[in-house]
Structures are given as C-alpha cells and as structure tokens.
Amino acid sequence: MLTVIELTRFNGTRFYLNADLVEYIEATPDTLITLSSGKRHLVKEDVLTVVERIIAYHRRIHYISVTETGESAEMQRGGQTGEEVETADEKMETLPD
C-alpha cells in the first residue's frame, strides 16, 4: 500500500509524498525532506507537522490492517459470536455478539 501525505511547496502548490521513502527530515530552517533515492523536497510545513502526518497515516493503516486481519481470521476459522477464544496471553475471552 502506498503511504502518501499531503505537503505544500513554497510556491503554494500541494503535492503528495510517498512517506515510506523518507530517509530523513531537516529544519534548515526550512523543512527539507530527503528521500532514500536522494531526491529532496523543500516544503512549507514544519518538521513536526510532517512527522505527525506520517505517524497519523501509519496509525490509520495499522488500524485498518488489524481490523481486516481480525475479520478475516474470524471468517476463516468459522467462529461464532459469543464463543470463547484463547488470546496471546492465554486468557479466555468471549467474543461480542
């Protein structure tokens, strides 16, 4: 899945950056993003804003992945709601109805 965040160039145009390719972010004092390819982007957003956008995107993706995995696993094992299941910490839980 492509991880993109929206950023703004200094001329005001918005673009989407593949955050998985970010190698490092510098405040020079402007925000300079260097990608693993060596390509650099100078953006209006401050370093903290860029980092927060990358983290927020990864949190959304992780939440979606966990939800999809959980639903898939439930469907694959043919579980019924309300049945007891064993968790990773070896406790028994009841699935919600």
C-alpha positions, -999 to +999 in steps of 0.1 A: +000+000+000+013+034-009+018+057+021+013+093+009+010+125+029-001+159+015+025+187+017+029+222+003+058+236-018+069+271-012+051+283-044+018+271-028+012+240-049+002+209-030+016+175-037+016+140-022+048+125-010+054+088-005+063+088+032+078+053+030+106+067+010+116+094+036+151+089+048+154+120+069+138+154+076+158+185+084+150+220+096+175+242+077+155+264+089+130+255+062+119+219+061+140+197+038+129+162+032+154+137+017+141+105+002+160+072+000+165+079-037+185+111-028+157+134-042+150+163-019+118+183-013+116+217+004+082+222+020+063+249+039+052+226+067+075+224+098+093+192+107+069+183+135+039+186+112+055+163+086+064+138+112+028+139+127+013+134+093+035+103+087+026+089+121-011+096+117-011+078+083+007+048+097-018+046+126-047+046+102-031+019+081-023-002+111-059+001+124-073-009+091-049-038+088-057-051+122-094-049+116-092-066+083-069-093+097-092-099+127-123-102+105-105-125+080-092-147+108-127-149+123-143-158+090-115-184+082-119-203+114-156-202+112-160-188+147-194-179+161-200-147+181-203-154+218-178-183+218-148-184+240-114-179+223-078-181+235-057-149+233-020-145+230-017-140+268-035-173+273-067-159+288-101-168+277-124-142+263-159-141+249-164-126+215-191-099+214-225-109+200 
